[in-house]
Amino acid sequence: MEQRVNDVGGLPGGPIRQEDHPVTMYQKRVDALYVLLSSPPISAFRVDSIRRSIESNTKEDYKNFGYYDKWIRAIRDQLIEQKILSEAEINARIEQIKGEMLKQPVSKG
Amino acid sequence: MSADNHDTDVTKTWSAGTPVRVKSQPPEFHCRTPHYLRGMVGEIIEVAGRFRDPSLLAFNKPGLPMRTLYRVRFKQVDVWPDYNGCPTDTVVADIYEHWLDLITEDQHEHA
């Protein structure tokens, strides 16, 4: 009987880290991107589709990627699947931003 | 949640107290039925409503026909072979109708 990677209820999971941790700007941006893309008037995809993308990770990726890493990968997958952006367009934009960041040093702080 | 205009597949709704068994079928790509409950016998405690099918919504489809979602109660000792808590402990899960089979009286194990 097949078990999806996310379906871990009842399996040994080790101790739970209960301390609070700061939310990073990256995490906030991923969250904002998801809300904007999944809500009207854009409604590019549904939460169920995002969950399917997340749940389609390999066991290794599901374990190793962080929570919001899985979100942003699922958002990318859905944008491609819904033909809103192509993989080539996304990759080209990533390269462009990388180039811009190399040209001007980013102030840390 | 009330039925909507697309709700054409109205099946008989099971009432509270009905014994059911969770299907052991392979999961859909987006599946709301937990693995640890598959094949388990439980009891319906209430109807949560009728909703669009998440396993179809997951492919950005309309999710029709609508499915009845049941709140089903299981005994912890039935679910976990090594459960050493109180024998009356239960676990309640929301399970869609297409994941449940009715248990006839002769199949139902009486305690």
Backbone of each chain as ProteinMPNN parsed JSONL, in Angstrom:
{"seq_chain_A": "MEQRVNDVGGLPGGPIRQEDHPVTMYQKRVDALYVLLSSPPISAFRVDSIRRSIESNTKEDYKNFGYYDKWIRAIRDQLIEQKILSEAEINARIEQIKGEMLKQPVSKG", "coords_chain_A": {"N_chain_A": [[0.854, -1.193, 0.0], [0.795, 2.015, -1.061], [2.566, 4.803, 0.253], [2.481, 8.236, 0.563], [5.082, 10.774, 0.418], [4.675, 12.836, 2.252], [2.99, 11.812, 4.081], [3.242, 11.133, 7.027], [2.189, 10.584, 9.471], [2.237, 9.091, 12.636], [4.658, 7.839, 12.26], [8.004, 7.372, 13.571], [9.404, 10.412, 14.613], [11.308, 11.743, 15.999], [12.516, 14.168, 18.484], [10.528, 17.154, 19.037], [11.237, 20.411, 18.0], [10.581, 23.072, 19.939], [11.085, 25.718, 20.39], [10.757, 29.221, 19.597], [11.547, 30.746, 16.455], [13.161, 33.272, 14.489], [11.379, 34.77, 11.756], [12.407, 34.808, 8.463], [13.19, 37.301, 5.9], [13.096, 36.163, 3.386], [11.338, 33.982, 3.822], [8.99, 35.364, 4.456], [8.576, 36.62, 2.008], [8.108, 34.482, 0.278], [5.747, 33.526, 1.334], [4.092, 35.768, 0.895], [4.126, 35.87, -1.894], [2.845, 33.496, -2.512], [0.256, 33.981, -1.433], [-0.569, 36.202, -2.97], [-0.564, 35.12, -5.585], [-2.372, 33.026, -5.438], [-4.779, 34.087, -4.757], [-7.843, 35.89, -5.665], [-7.507, 38.747, -7.856], [-5.888, 37.064, -9.381], [-5.574, 34.227, -8.931], [-3.991, 31.905, -9.714], [-3.489, 29.283, -9.092], [-4.569, 26.592, -6.921], [-4.659, 25.912, -3.369], [-4.706, 23.178, -3.016], [-3.404, 22.25, -5.276], [-0.858, 23.257, -4.901], [-0.211, 21.756, -2.689], [-0.215, 19.214, -3.844], [2.015, 19.469, -5.542], [4.048, 19.823, -3.628], [3.849, 17.402, -2.326], [4.718, 15.732, -4.27], [7.414, 15.655, -4.23], [10.597, 13.96, -4.144], [11.491, 11.442, -1.719], [13.923, 12.112, -0.516], [14.27, 14.871, -1.24], [11.994, 15.893, -0.012], [12.613, 15.534, 2.638], [14.984, 16.994, 2.936], [14.648, 19.642, 1.98], [13.676, 22.882, 3.171], [10.678, 24.114, 4.789], [9.585, 26.479, 3.49], [11.142, 26.375, 1.236], [10.102, 24.203, -0.084], [7.599, 25.248, -0.608], [8.222, 27.417, -2.426], [9.318, 26.06, -4.56], [7.104, 24.577, -5.311], [5.365, 26.627, -6.051], [6.756, 27.612, -8.296], [6.598, 25.268, -9.909], [3.814, 25.134, -10.299], [3.3, 27.553, -11.641], [4.556, 27.005, -14.039], [3.188, 24.679, -14.841], [0.598, 25.696, -15.145], [1.031, 27.229, -17.295], [1.742, 29.923, -17.074], [4.193, 31.056, -16.702], [7.216, 30.134, -18.385], [9.675, 27.534, -17.886], [12.098, 28.321, -18.949], [11.813, 31.106, -19.044], [11.681, 31.709, -16.301], [14.204, 30.804, -15.45], [15.861, 32.478, -16.969], [15.274, 34.947, -15.85], [16.198, 34.566, -13.262], [18.948, 34.348, -13.757], [19.42, 36.91, -14.729], [18.896, 38.506, -12.463], [20.854, 37.512, -10.762], [23.136, 38.432, -12.113], [22.82, 41.218, -11.874], [23.081, 41.487, -9.13], [25.727, 40.786, -8.78], [27.008, 42.908, -9.978], [26.514, 45.235, -8.405], [27.539, 45.691, -5.151], [25.861, 44.184, -2.43], [24.496, 45.727, 0.373], [25.068, 44.663, 3.593], [22.978, 43.896, 6.371]], "CA_chain_A": [[0.0, 0.0, 0.0], [1.693, 3.15, -1.252], [2.508, 5.893, 1.237], [3.068, 9.451, 0.002], [6.207, 11.248, 1.247], [4.215, 13.755, 3.292], [2.013, 11.133, 4.94], [4.158, 10.571, 8.016], [1.507, 10.452, 10.756], [2.469, 7.848, 13.35], [6.034, 7.354, 12.11], [8.894, 8.034, 14.535], [9.88, 11.676, 14.044], [12.295, 12.375, 16.878], [11.991, 15.246, 19.337], [9.997, 18.34, 18.362], [11.847, 21.675, 18.445], [9.437, 23.9, 20.305], [11.446, 27.119, 20.602], [10.437, 30.126, 18.501], [12.7, 31.196, 15.677], [12.763, 34.444, 13.708], [10.946, 34.539, 10.383], [13.311, 35.555, 7.592], [12.556, 38.053, 4.815], [12.836, 35.171, 2.323], [10.124, 33.222, 4.166], [7.852, 36.282, 4.313], [8.353, 36.875, 0.58], [7.493, 33.281, -0.299], [4.366, 33.524, 1.82], [3.378, 36.843, 0.191], [4.003, 35.454, -3.296], [1.8, 32.467, -2.55], [-1.057, 34.596, -1.193], [-0.925, 37.041, -4.121], [-0.801, 34.31, -6.785], [-3.482, 32.072, -5.277], [-6.012, 34.816, -4.434], [-8.378, 36.726, -6.738], [-8.001, 38.338, -9.183], [-4.94, 36.239, -10.138], [-6.016, 32.826, -8.761], [-3.207, 31.101, -10.66], [-3.574, 27.883, -8.685], [-5.259, 26.395, -5.641], [-3.818, 25.347, -2.314], [-4.643, 21.726, -3.236], [-2.377, 22.017, -6.3], [0.429, 23.493, -4.239], [0.054, 20.594, -1.845], [0.166, 18.094, -4.714], [3.404, 19.681, -5.966], [4.917, 19.566, -2.477], [3.78, 15.982, -2.017], [5.351, 14.993, -5.359], [8.853, 15.63, -4.017], [11.178, 12.668, -3.776], [11.648, 11.289, -0.271], [15.124, 12.856, -0.137], [13.992, 16.303, -1.324], [10.988, 16.243, 0.993], [13.282, 15.558, 3.935], [16.092, 17.947, 2.998], [14.263, 21.03, 1.732], [12.934, 23.541, 4.238], [9.243, 24.311, 4.576], [9.328, 27.479, 2.45], [11.811, 25.917, 0.01], [9.118, 23.356, -0.759], [6.563, 26.175, -1.116], [8.654, 28.201, -3.595], [9.453, 25.1, -5.667], [5.746, 24.231, -5.736], [4.854, 27.805, -6.771], [7.393, 27.561, -9.619], [6.002, 24.146, -10.665], [2.439, 25.479, -10.673], [3.349, 28.612, -12.663], [4.92, 26.337, -15.296], [2.098, 23.773, -15.201], [-0.535, 26.512, -15.583], [1.506, 27.958, -18.492], [1.803, 31.357, -16.794], [5.586, 31.327, -17.059], [7.92, 28.915, -18.798], [10.88, 27.275, -17.103], [13.155, 29.147, -19.555], [11.607, 32.497, -18.595], [12.05, 31.792, -14.878], [15.659, 30.661, -15.358], [16.478, 33.682, -17.527], [15.097, 36.028, -14.858], [17.12, 34.265, -12.149], [20.296, 34.705, -14.224], [19.471, 38.372, -14.83], [19.001, 39.06, -11.1], [22.199, 37.141, -10.289], [24.074, 39.353, -12.753], [22.646, 42.55, -11.257], [23.6, 41.434, -7.759], [27.19, 40.745, -8.857], [27.491, 44.232, -10.388], [26.49, 46.185, -7.29], [27.622, 44.973, -3.874], [24.667, 44.314, -1.582], [24.828, 46.113, 1.749], [24.595, 43.697, 4.587], [22.454, 44.529, 7.577]], "C_chain_A": [[0.893, 1.248, 0.0], [1.471, 4.235, -0.195], [3.197, 7.114, 0.65], [4.114, 10.01, 0.976], [5.772, 12.105, 2.427], [3.403, 13.055, 4.374], [2.749, 10.378, 6.047], [3.511, 10.392, 9.39], [1.773, 9.085, 11.389], [3.863, 7.287, 13.21], [6.918, 8.044, 13.142], [9.5, 9.282, 13.922], [10.927, 12.352, 14.893], [11.672, 13.494, 17.677], [11.515, 16.436, 18.514], [10.697, 19.571, 18.91], [10.722, 22.666, 18.707], [9.778, 25.37, 20.481], [11.058, 27.946, 19.373], [11.702, 30.438, 17.709], [12.248, 32.355, 14.806], [12.348, 34.039, 12.294], [11.807, 35.411, 9.477], [12.518, 36.301, 6.513], [12.206, 37.119, 3.657], [11.53, 34.424, 2.59], [8.876, 34.091, 4.009], [7.517, 36.514, 2.84], [7.686, 35.681, -0.093], [6.015, 33.229, 0.081], [3.529, 34.554, 1.052], [3.117, 36.462, -1.265], [2.876, 34.431, -3.445], [0.402, 33.089, -2.404], [-1.502, 35.412, -2.412], [-1.301, 36.194, -5.34], [-2.033, 33.415, -6.658], [-4.819, 32.772, -4.999], [-6.529, 35.561, -5.663], [-7.691, 38.081, -6.728], [-7.063, 37.38, -9.92], [-5.367, 34.763, -10.112], [-5.316, 31.867, -9.73], [-3.307, 29.61, -10.354], [-4.259, 27.81, -7.33], [-4.296, 25.806, -4.62], [-3.659, 23.836, -2.512], [-3.554, 21.381, -4.257], [-0.98, 22.219, -5.735], [0.796, 22.285, -3.383], [0.446, 19.393, -2.693], [1.619, 18.235, -5.168], [4.374, 19.355, -4.833], [4.994, 18.059, -2.204], [4.394, 15.109, -3.11], [6.875, 15.013, -5.267], [9.331, 14.197, -3.804], [11.322, 12.637, -2.254], [12.814, 12.15, 0.233], [14.856, 14.359, -0.136], [13.007, 16.723, -0.241], [11.627, 16.396, 2.361], [14.263, 16.724, 4.028], [15.685, 19.4, 2.779], [13.475, 21.58, 2.905], [11.485, 23.745, 3.825], [8.975, 25.281, 3.424], [10.076, 27.163, 1.156], [10.84, 25.051, -0.791], [7.989, 24.219, -1.342], [7.019, 26.824, -2.41], [8.854, 27.285, -4.797], [8.066, 24.723, -6.205], [5.108, 25.386, -6.513], [5.437, 27.834, -8.181], [6.749, 26.47, -10.485], [4.601, 24.491, -11.158], [2.399, 26.564, -11.744], [3.676, 28.01, -14.022], [3.758, 25.463, -15.769], [0.887, 24.545, -15.74], [-0.182, 27.404, -16.779], [1.457, 29.485, -18.293], [3.212, 31.86, -17.093], [6.187, 30.011, -17.543], [9.149, 28.747, -17.911], [12.016, 28.163, -17.619], [13.04, 30.598, -19.098], [12.04, 32.675, -17.14], [13.572, 31.735, -14.729], [16.377, 31.899, -15.883], [16.416, 34.834, -16.532], [16.03, 35.816, -13.659], [18.545, 34.683, -12.531], [20.463, 36.209, -14.282], [19.669, 38.994, -13.446], [20.363, 38.746, -10.503], [23.242, 38.124, -10.827], [24.025, 40.733, -12.136], [23.248, 42.582, -9.86], [25.118, 41.418, -7.753], [27.77, 42.117, -9.183], [27.558, 45.195, -9.215], [26.502, 45.423, -5.964], [26.393, 45.243, -2.997], [25.106, 44.696, -0.185], [24.226, 45.111, 2.711], [23.995, 44.441, 5.781], [21.025, 44.183, 7.836]], "O_chain_A": [[1.645, 1.492, 0.944], [0.341, 4.534, 0.189], [4.368, 7.044, 0.277], [4.056, 9.764, 2.181], [6.417, 12.104, 3.476], [3.155, 13.615, 5.442], [2.865, 9.153, 6.012], [4.198, 10.083, 10.363], [1.561, 8.05, 10.757], [4.239, 6.369, 13.939], [6.631, 9.169, 13.551], [10.055, 9.224, 12.825], [11.394, 13.436, 14.544], [10.473, 13.754, 17.581], [12.033, 16.696, 17.428], [10.757, 19.771, 20.124], [9.998, 23.049, 17.789], [8.886, 26.19, 20.697], [11.033, 27.436, 18.253], [12.805, 30.393, 18.253], [11.08, 32.421, 14.42], [12.888, 33.096, 11.715], [11.923, 36.616, 9.699], [11.357, 35.993, 6.243], [11.159, 37.262, 3.026], [10.711, 34.256, 1.687], [7.846, 33.64, 3.507], [6.349, 36.597, 2.461], [6.803, 35.849, -0.934], [5.154, 32.928, -0.745], [2.414, 34.266, 0.615], [2.033, 36.698, -1.798], [2.069, 34.496, -4.373], [-0.514, 32.762, -3.159], [-2.654, 35.33, -2.836], [-2.254, 36.52, -6.048], [-2.666, 33.085, -7.661], [-5.869, 32.129, -5.003], [-5.77, 35.838, -6.592], [-7.313, 38.54, -5.65], [-7.417, 36.918, -11.004], [-5.503, 34.134, -11.162], [-5.963, 31.121, -10.464], [-3.22, 28.777, -11.256], [-4.496, 28.828, -6.679], [-3.247, 25.269, -4.975], [-2.604, 23.278, -2.211], [-2.871, 20.365, -4.132], [-0.05, 21.47, -6.037], [1.946, 21.849, -3.354], [1.336, 18.631, -2.315], [2.369, 17.259, -5.184], [5.392, 18.697, -5.046], [6.056, 17.52, -1.894], [4.575, 13.906, -2.923], [7.555, 14.454, -6.128], [8.579, 13.336, -3.346], [11.279, 13.674, -1.592], [12.712, 12.821, 1.259], [15.168, 15.049, 0.835], [13.162, 17.778, 0.373], [11.247, 17.264, 3.146], [14.366, 17.37, 5.071], [16.311, 20.303, 3.334], [12.711, 20.865, 3.553], [11.121, 23.57, 2.662], [8.236, 24.958, 2.494], [9.684, 27.634, 0.088], [10.765, 25.151, -2.016], [7.491, 23.947, -2.435], [6.289, 26.794, -3.401], [8.59, 27.686, -5.931], [7.884, 24.57, -7.413], [4.406, 25.169, -7.5], [4.711, 28.052, -9.151], [6.399, 26.709, -11.641], [4.241, 24.182, -12.294], [1.568, 26.512, -12.651], [3.142, 28.446, -15.042], [3.385, 25.494, -16.942], [0.231, 24.098, -16.68], [-0.99, 28.225, -17.216], [1.168, 30.234, -19.227], [3.399, 32.938, -17.658], [5.738, 28.927, -17.169], [9.603, 29.695, -17.271], [12.801, 28.694, -16.834], [14.045, 31.243, -18.801], [12.684, 33.664, -16.791], [14.158, 32.515, -13.979], [17.383, 32.325, -15.315], [17.37, 35.598, -16.384], [16.58, 36.773, -13.113], [19.257, 35.293, -11.733], [21.519, 36.734, -13.929], [20.496, 39.889, -13.27], [20.963, 39.582, -9.828], [24.114, 38.586, -10.092], [25.063, 41.352, -11.899], [23.848, 43.577, -9.454], [25.742, 41.964, -6.843], [28.866, 42.461, -8.74], [28.554, 45.899, -9.047], [25.611, 44.622, -5.684], [25.953, 46.384, -2.85], [25.993, 44.059, 0.385], [23.046, 44.769, 2.643], [24.477, 45.513, 6.147], [20.447, 44.644, 8.82]]}, "seq_chain_B": "MSADNHDTDVTKTWSAGTPVRVKSQPPEFHCRTPHYLRGMVGEIIEVAGRFRDPSLLAFNKPGLPMRTLYRVRFKQVDVWPDYNGCPTDTVVADIYEHWLDLITEDQHEHA", "coords_chain_B": {"N_chain_B": [[-21.379, 23.215, 5.196], [-23.393, 24.112, 2.489], [-25.104, 22.342, -0.171], [-24.198, 22.891, -3.603], [-24.999, 24.283, -6.901], [-23.789, 22.566, -8.699], [-23.946, 20.147, -7.637], [-24.566, 17.192, -8.376], [-24.333, 14.558, -7.841], [-25.724, 13.157, -5.686], [-25.45, 11.101, -3.098], [-26.506, 8.48, -0.844], [-26.512, 9.495, 2.498], [-24.594, 8.561, 5.262], [-25.458, 7.994, 8.661], [-24.685, 9.199, 12.029], [-22.964, 6.887, 14.106], [-22.797, 4.827, 12.34], [-20.95, 1.998, 11.398], [-17.84, 1.898, 9.693], [-15.356, 1.046, 7.206], [-12.102, 2.088, 6.391], [-10.892, 2.466, 3.139], [-8.341, 0.477, 1.52], [-7.036, 1.348, -0.668], [-4.642, 2.547, -3.177], [-3.14, 5.803, -2.636], [-4.438, 8.944, -3.937], [-2.822, 11.521, -5.924], [-2.915, 13.881, -4.49], [-3.835, 13.35, -1.414], [-6.183, 13.083, 1.164], [-6.606, 11.211, 3.079], [-5.219, 9.722, 5.837], [-2.36, 7.568, 5.866], [-2.038, 5.847, 8.048], [-4.574, 5.133, 8.778], [-5.699, 3.516, 6.907], [-7.654, 0.775, 5.959], [-8.679, 0.523, 8.466], [-11.25, 0.054, 10.965], [-13.874, 2.117, 11.901], [-16.161, 4.506, 13.397], [-18.79, 6.491, 12.259], [-19.158, 9.776, 13.374], [-20.159, 12.276, 12.811], [-21.55, 14.22, 10.067], [-19.5, 16.19, 8.188], [-19.952, 17.83, 6.069], [-20.547, 18.722, 2.573], [-18.171, 18.78, 0.052], [-15.999, 20.108, -2.522], [-13.931, 17.863, -4.352], [-10.79, 17.31, -3.072], [-8.741, 15.817, -4.256], [-9.113, 16.142, -6.919], [-9.249, 18.913, -7.197], [-6.634, 19.402, -6.787], [-5.503, 19.166, -9.224], [-6.183, 21.448, -10.416], [-8.793, 21.273, -11.293], [-12.461, 21.401, -11.448], [-13.324, 19.817, -9.314], [-15.532, 18.175, -9.049], [-17.767, 15.31, -8.944], [-19.209, 16.739, -5.927], [-18.179, 15.71, -2.689], [-19.179, 13.887, 0.194], [-18.021, 14.639, 3.388], [-16.936, 12.907, 6.145], [-16.8, 12.758, 9.711], [-14.891, 10.623, 11.438], [-14.523, 8.205, 13.984], [-11.981, 6.415, 15.619], [-10.67, 3.644, 17.525], [-7.826, 4.078, 19.5], [-6.326, 1.851, 20.259], [-6.94, 0.081, 18.267], [-5.738, 1.255, 16.091], [-2.996, 1.574, 16.582], [-0.681, -0.911, 17.032], [1.027, -1.158, 19.238], [-0.034, 0.448, 21.192], [-0.132, 1.958, 24.32], [-1.666, 3.532, 25.912], [-4.692, 4.77, 27.501], [-7.309, 2.398, 27.154], [-9.736, 3.336, 26.192], [-9.178, 5.515, 24.655], [-9.485, 7.593, 21.771], [-9.16, 8.397, 18.239], [-9.948, 10.958, 15.997], [-10.837, 11.498, 12.651], [-11.211, 13.382, 9.606], [-12.775, 12.099, 6.842], [-13.253, 11.465, 3.428], [-16.157, 10.383, 1.56], [-15.574, 8.658, -0.606], [-13.51, 7.195, 0.295], [-14.423, 5.434, 2.107], [-15.953, 2.394, 3.2], [-19.027, 0.775, 3.74], [-19.787, -1.224, 6.551], [-21.158, -4.351, 6.85], [-23.441, -5.969, 9.143], [-22.597, -8.62, 9.815], [-19.923, -8.525, 9.178], [-18.887, -6.792, 10.945], [-16.886, -6.4, 13.728], [-17.708, -7.252, 16.898], [-17.15, -5.851, 20.076]], "CA_chain_B": [[-21.457, 23.866, 3.877], [-24.579, 23.635, 1.787], [-24.891, 21.835, -1.521], [-24.293, 23.959, -4.59], [-25.717, 23.951, -8.124], [-23.115, 21.51, -9.449], [-24.003, 18.953, -6.795], [-25.485, 16.3, -9.079], [-24.098, 13.172, -7.448], [-26.155, 13.052, -4.293], [-25.532, 9.712, -2.652], [-27.104, 8.327, 0.474], [-25.611, 9.937, 3.552], [-24.603, 7.69, 6.43], [-25.695, 8.767, 9.888], [-23.797, 8.956, 13.162], [-23.079, 5.54, 14.653], [-22.59, 3.833, 11.284], [-19.572, 1.486, 11.324], [-17.254, 1.979, 8.343], [-13.951, 0.679, 7.081], [-11.354, 2.936, 5.464], [-10.373, 1.673, 2.024], [-6.888, 0.257, 1.486], [-6.6, 1.634, -2.04], [-3.492, 3.452, -3.276], [-3.559, 7.201, -2.492], [-4.383, 9.855, -5.066], [-1.607, 12.342, -5.833], [-3.105, 14.681, -3.269], [-4.748, 12.465, -0.693], [-6.456, 13.582, 2.517], [-6.813, 10.089, 4.0], [-3.909, 9.342, 6.345], [-1.922, 6.187, 5.637], [-2.172, 5.007, 9.247], [-5.975, 4.732, 8.994], [-6.212, 2.684, 5.811], [-8.068, -0.57, 6.372], [-9.17, 0.537, 9.855], [-12.684, 0.135, 11.205], [-14.253, 3.194, 12.801], [-17.588, 4.802, 13.506], [-19.11, 7.867, 11.882], [-19.736, 10.543, 14.482], [-21.012, 13.314, 12.22], [-21.284, 14.63, 8.69], [-18.854, 17.512, 8.233], [-20.496, 18.638, 4.98], [-20.194, 18.267, 1.232], [-17.114, 19.656, -0.438], [-15.341, 19.741, -3.776], [-12.974, 16.783, -4.104], [-9.427, 17.867, -3.081], [-7.833, 15.063, -5.129], [-9.303, 16.717, -8.263], [-8.849, 20.324, -7.089], [-5.173, 19.393, -6.819], [-5.102, 19.29, -10.626], [-6.86, 22.683, -10.843], [-10.081, 20.928, -11.896], [-13.549, 21.898, -10.592], [-13.473, 19.022, -8.095], [-16.885, 17.619, -8.988], [-18.86, 15.651, -8.042], [-18.93, 17.041, -4.533], [-18.068, 14.516, -1.852], [-19.522, 14.052, 1.608], [-16.89, 14.466, 4.302], [-17.399, 12.367, 7.427], [-15.915, 12.748, 10.873], [-14.891, 9.202, 11.812], [-13.795, 7.959, 15.237], [-11.301, 5.12, 15.694], [-10.037, 3.365, 18.813], [-6.356, 4.13, 19.388], [-5.764, 0.489, 20.38], [-7.104, -0.569, 16.957], [-4.883, 1.905, 15.091], [-1.568, 1.36, 16.877], [-0.526, -2.231, 17.674], [1.761, -1.071, 20.516], [-0.594, 1.565, 21.967], [-0.201, 1.599, 25.737], [-2.45, 4.525, 26.638], [-5.985, 4.305, 27.992], [-7.986, 1.625, 26.104], [-10.896, 4.051, 25.637], [-8.707, 6.65, 23.843], [-9.897, 7.534, 20.363], [-8.628, 9.397, 17.309], [-11.014, 11.346, 15.066], [-10.297, 12.015, 11.389], [-12.168, 13.735, 8.551], [-12.509, 11.211, 5.714], [-14.232, 11.605, 2.347], [-17.001, 9.207, 1.31], [-14.994, 7.705, -1.551], [-12.48, 6.425, 0.996], [-15.071, 4.642, 3.155], [-16.874, 1.313, 2.86], [-19.976, 0.413, 4.785], [-19.564, -2.567, 7.094], [-22.419, -5.021, 7.162], [-23.474, -6.424, 10.542], [-21.816, -9.842, 10.034], [-18.493, -8.227, 9.047], [-18.49, -5.895, 12.028], [-16.394, -7.122, 14.897], [-18.26, -6.718, 18.144], [-16.176, -5.881, 21.171]], "C_chain_B": [[-22.638, 23.273, 3.103], [-24.211, 23.146, 0.388], [-24.939, 22.998, -2.503], [-24.901, 23.418, -5.882], [-25.104, 22.789, -8.901], [-23.244, 20.159, -8.75], [-25.013, 17.961, -7.38], [-25.396, 14.867, -8.579], [-24.474, 12.979, -5.978], [-26.338, 11.579, -3.94], [-26.161, 9.679, -1.275], [-26.082, 8.713, 1.541], [-25.739, 9.013, 4.755], [-24.73, 8.53, 7.699], [-24.693, 8.385, 10.974], [-24.048, 7.557, 13.718], [-22.83, 4.452, 13.624], [-21.142, 3.34, 11.306], [-19.068, 1.467, 9.881], [-15.814, 1.471, 8.376], [-13.297, 1.599, 6.049], [-10.758, 2.043, 4.375], [-8.85, 1.564, 2.086], [-6.303, 0.582, 0.123], [-5.372, 2.556, -2.047], [-3.957, 4.904, -3.211], [-3.562, 7.937, -3.826], [-3.125, 10.708, -4.91], [-1.714, 13.357, -4.701], [-4.211, 13.99, -2.488], [-4.93, 12.954, 0.739], [-6.683, 12.456, 3.527], [-5.465, 9.612, 4.523], [-3.619, 7.846, 6.156], [-2.232, 5.298, 6.846], [-3.615, 4.569, 9.51], [-6.498, 3.787, 7.916], [-6.477, 1.268, 6.295], [-8.684, -0.617, 7.763], [-10.69, 0.662, 9.915], [-12.948, 1.235, 12.224], [-15.751, 3.415, 12.757], [-17.806, 6.26, 13.122], [-19.69, 8.596, 13.088], [-20.53, 11.753, 13.988], [-20.639, 13.561, 10.76], [-20.706, 16.035, 8.749], [-19.388, 18.422, 7.129], [-20.169, 18.005, 3.644], [-19.242, 19.275, 0.618], [-16.625, 19.189, -1.806], [-14.183, 18.797, -3.45], [-11.526, 17.309, -4.201], [-8.483, 17.122, -4.024], [-7.972, 15.522, -6.584], [-8.928, 18.194, -8.286], [-7.329, 20.439, -7.205], [-4.631, 19.442, -8.239], [-5.807, 20.492, -11.27], [-8.13, 22.395, -11.638], [-11.198, 21.398, -10.955], [-13.785, 21.053, -9.326], [-14.852, 18.427, -7.92], [-16.886, 16.158, -9.433], [-18.371, 15.985, -6.624], [-18.948, 15.75, -3.738], [-18.485, 14.836, -0.422], [-18.281, 13.758, 2.447], [-17.44, 14.032, 5.659], [-16.337, 12.542, 8.501], [-16.011, 11.328, 11.442], [-14.002, 8.989, 13.037], [-13.237, 6.535, 15.236], [-10.775, 4.934, 17.115], [-8.524, 3.367, 18.613], [-5.744, 2.732, 19.427], [-5.935, -0.295, 19.075], [-6.061, -0.053, 15.961], [-3.407, 1.567, 15.3], [-1.39, 0.035, 17.621], [0.125, -2.142, 19.053], [1.222, 0.07, 21.389], [-0.733, 1.169, 23.427], [-0.88, 2.684, 26.574], [-3.753, 3.909, 27.136], [-6.738, 3.568, 26.87], [-9.211, 2.32, 25.498], [-10.489, 5.256, 24.788], [-9.138, 6.466, 22.396], [-9.132, 8.573, 19.544], [-9.739, 9.671, 16.294], [-10.376, 11.948, 13.811], [-11.433, 12.358, 10.444], [-11.828, 12.916, 7.309], [-13.64, 11.333, 4.688], [-14.913, 10.278, 2.037], [-16.344, 8.176, 0.391], [-13.825, 6.918, -0.96], [-13.089, 5.498, 2.051], [-15.958, 3.552, 2.552], [-17.776, 1.058, 4.06], [-19.651, -1.001, 5.275], [-20.922, -3.174, 7.404], [-22.305, -5.654, 8.55], [-22.594, -7.662, 10.781], [-20.314, -9.617, 9.892], [-17.978, -7.45, 10.253], [-18.066, -6.7, 13.254], [-16.961, -6.47, 16.154], [-17.236, -6.864, 19.26], [-16.65, -6.839, 22.271]], "O_chain_B": [[-22.831, 22.058, 3.084], [-23.16, 23.485, -0.157], [-25.64, 23.982, -2.267], [-25.274, 22.247, -5.958], [-25.792, 22.108, -9.661], [-22.713, 19.153, -9.22], [-26.162, 17.895, -6.942], [-26.275, 14.052, -8.858], [-23.623, 12.674, -5.142], [-27.254, 10.912, -4.42], [-26.328, 10.71, -0.623], [-24.924, 8.3, 1.482], [-26.843, 8.717, 5.212], [-24.182, 9.628, 7.794], [-23.962, 7.401, 10.86], [-25.188, 7.1, 13.793], [-22.669, 3.285, 13.98], [-20.21, 4.142, 11.243], [-19.788, 1.067, 8.967], [-15.153, 1.467, 9.414], [-13.855, 1.856, 4.982], [-10.189, 0.991, 4.667], [-8.167, 2.433, 2.628], [-5.201, 0.143, -0.205], [-5.095, 3.25, -1.068], [-5.051, 5.217, -3.679], [-2.796, 7.607, -4.732], [-2.441, 10.63, -3.89], [-0.725, 13.657, -4.032], [-5.382, 14.044, -2.866], [-3.953, 13.21, 1.444], [-6.926, 12.721, 4.704], [-4.639, 9.142, 3.74], [-4.502, 6.996, 6.27], [-2.636, 4.145, 6.692], [-3.854, 3.724, 10.372], [-7.629, 3.31, 8.01], [-5.639, 0.647, 6.95], [-9.157, -1.667, 8.199], [-11.324, 1.276, 9.058], [-12.32, 1.277, 13.282], [-16.504, 2.636, 12.172], [-17.101, 7.151, 13.597], [-20.603, 8.096, 13.745], [-21.459, 12.206, 14.657], [-19.57, 13.168, 10.291], [-21.326, 16.954, 9.283], [-19.291, 19.645, 7.232], [-19.601, 16.915, 3.571], [-19.484, 20.481, 0.662], [-16.812, 18.035, -2.193], [-13.54, 18.92, -2.408], [-11.085, 17.707, -5.279], [-7.532, 17.711, -4.538], [-7.063, 15.32, -7.389], [-8.359, 18.68, -9.264], [-6.808, 21.455, -7.666], [-3.451, 19.723, -8.45], [-5.999, 20.547, -12.484], [-8.505, 23.154, -12.532], [-10.933, 21.753, -9.806], [-14.387, 21.54, -8.369], [-15.302, 18.197, -6.798], [-16.047, 15.796, -10.258], [-17.291, 15.578, -6.197], [-19.659, 14.807, -4.086], [-18.186, 15.909, 0.104], [-17.59, 12.76, 2.239], [-18.294, 14.699, 6.242], [-15.137, 12.483, 8.231], [-17.08, 10.891, 11.87], [-12.891, 9.512, 13.121], [-13.935, 5.579, 14.897], [-10.475, 5.898, 17.819], [-8.005, 2.745, 17.687], [-4.772, 2.451, 18.726], [-5.174, -1.223, 18.803], [-5.567, -0.795, 15.112], [-2.668, 1.311, 14.349], [-1.899, -0.119, 18.731], [-0.177, -2.944, 19.937], [1.946, 0.597, 22.233], [-1.372, 0.166, 23.746], [-0.696, 2.749, 27.789], [-3.899, 2.687, 27.186], [-6.795, 4.067, 25.746], [-9.671, 1.942, 24.421], [-11.354, 5.951, 24.253], [-9.158, 5.355, 21.866], [-8.537, 9.502, 20.09], [-10.385, 8.748, 15.797], [-9.49, 12.798, 13.898], [-12.486, 11.72, 10.465], [-10.722, 13.022, 6.78], [-14.82, 11.308, 5.036], [-14.339, 9.204, 2.22], [-16.525, 6.972, 0.573], [-13.227, 6.08, -1.634], [-12.361, 4.85, 2.803], [-16.62, 3.758, 1.534], [-17.355, 1.116, 5.215], [-19.282, -1.867, 4.481], [-21.731, -2.59, 8.124], [-21.203, -5.849, 9.063], [-21.926, -7.759, 11.81], [-19.514, -10.398, 10.408], [-16.782, -7.453, 10.542], [-18.799, -7.562, 13.74], [-16.721, -5.295, 16.43], [-16.548, -7.879, 19.364], [-15.967, -7.004, 23.282]]}, "name": "protein", "num_of_chains": 2, "seq": "MEQRVNDVGGLPGGPIRQEDHPVTMYQKRVDALYVLLSSPPISAFRVDSIRRSIESNTKEDYKNFGYYDKWIRAIRDQLIEQKILSEAEINARIEQIKGEMLKQPVSKGMSADNHDTDVTKTWSAGTPVRVKSQPPEFHCRTPHYLRGMVGEIIEVAGRFRDPSLLAFNKPGLPMRTLYRVRFKQVDVWPDYNGCPTDTVVADIYEHWLDLITEDQHEHA"}
